[in-house]
């Protein structure tokens, strides 16, 4: 789908006021499924915006693939430990452990690992957003929106 850019600059209006004034003059039409709208863009250069979006999409795809690969690796690691777990369970049953206690013990380890990973990921995301928002007011507006 083609992208159309119009660059507007004003010495009297801020970028937000200029975007709202431009959106009022733009007739609300839809081309296919994508409506036309006014956006401030990531940078002041539309060509650089397109490149940044392309690299961001590539980065998101790469992060998704790496997340899936590491998740599958962890699943295979748990599956490889199954023979050892079965021996431990047999020994614990011989010593008098109950089924409920064994199930709880086997579920707590992976659940705790996933929970800790989620908490660390949330902390990293929050810290990264705080650092990005402190770089410039423009990035601060983007982060406050998300």
C-alpha positions, 0 to 999 in steps of 0.5 A: 500500500502506498504511503503519502507524506505532506510536510508542513512547518509553521513558526506560529503553531506548535506541532500538536496545534499544527497537526490538529489544524491540518486534520480539520482541513483534511476531508475524511475519506477512506481508501480501501480499508485505511482512512487518511489521517494526520500524523506528526511522524517519528522524525521530520523526514518522511523517508527516514520515517519509512526506514525507521518503521522498516527497521522497527518491524524487523526488530519486532520480528527478530524479538518474536522469533528469539522469544519463541526459540527460547521458549521452545528451548525451555520446553525441550529442557523440561522434557529432557528432564522427565526421566530424572523426574520419574526416578525422583517421583518413584523414590519419593513415593517409596518414602511415603509422599502423597500425589498432591504434594508431588504435583504441587512440587513439580508445578511450583518450579516452572511456574516460579521461573515464568513468573520471575521472567515476566516480572523482570521483563516488565521492569526492563520495559518500564526502565526502557520507557523511562529512559526513552521518555527522558531523551526528548519531549517528542519521545516523552509524548510517545511514551506517555501515550503508551 
